[in-house]
Amino acid sequence: MPDLPDSASGEGDEAPAEIPVAGRPPVTDAERRRRRAQFLRDLAEARELRDRVQPRRAKAARLRHAMRMRTFRW
């Protein structure tokens, strides 16, 4: 079909490294790492909060983790 772009043929399905957004400069590696670090900090804080407000679930999770570690083969 001549009205379809070449990329619709199924060949070369690699994802582009960066999709430019109008009015926004491309994201640098440093910015991406900074945002990822902030996300991981927020995630850890949310897990700590959940463990404080649901101590029974946190204890069960600790016991499951300990069992996995005991049965893990190095």
C-alpha positions in Angstrom: 0.0 0.0 0.0 1.6 3.2 -1.1 -0.2 5.4 1.6 1.5 3.5 4.5 4.9 4.6 5.8 7.9 2.2 5.4 8.0 1.4 9.1 4.6 -0.2 9.1 6.0 -3.1 7.1 7.1 -4.9 10.3 10.8 -4.6 9.6 13.0 -2.7 12.0 10.8 -2.7 15.1 13.5 -1.2 17.2 12.2 1.4 19.7 13.6 4.8 19.2 16.1 5.9 21.8 14.3 9.2 22.5 11.0 10.5 21.2 11.3 14.3 21.0 8.5 16.2 22.6 7.6 19.6 21.2 8.9 22.4 23.4 11.0 20.1 25.6 14.7 19.4 25.2 15.8 15.7 25.0 16.3 14.1 28.4 19.9 13.6 29.4 21.3 10.6 31.1 22.0 12.6 34.2 18.4 13.8 34.3 17.1 10.3 33.8 19.3 9.0 36.6 18.2 11.8 39.0 14.6 11.1 38.3 15.1 7.4 38.8 16.9 7.9 42.1 14.0 10.1 43.3 11.5 7.5 42.2 13.4 4.7 44.1 13.5 6.9 47.2 9.8 7.5 47.0 9.2 3.8 46.5 11.2 2.9 49.5 9.4 5.5 51.6 6.1 4.1 50.5 7.1 0.5 51.4 8.3 1.7 54.9 5.0 3.4 55.4 3.0 0.4 54.3 5.1 -1.8 56.7 4.3 0.5 59.6 0.6 0.6 59.0 0.3 -3.1 58.2 2.7 -4.9 60.6 1.1 -8.4 60.1 1.6 -8.2 56.4 5.2 -6.9 56.8 6.0 -9.8 59.2 4.6 -12.3 56.7 6.7 -10.8 53.9 9.8 -10.9 56.1 9.2 -14.6 56.8 8.6 -15.4 53.2 11.8 -13.5 52.2 13.8 -15.4 54.9 12.5 -18.7 53.6 13.5 -17.9 50.0 16.9 -16.9 51.2 17.3 -20.2 53.2 16.3 -22.3 50.2 18.3 -20.4 47.6 21.2 -22.3 46.1 24.4 -20.3 45.4 
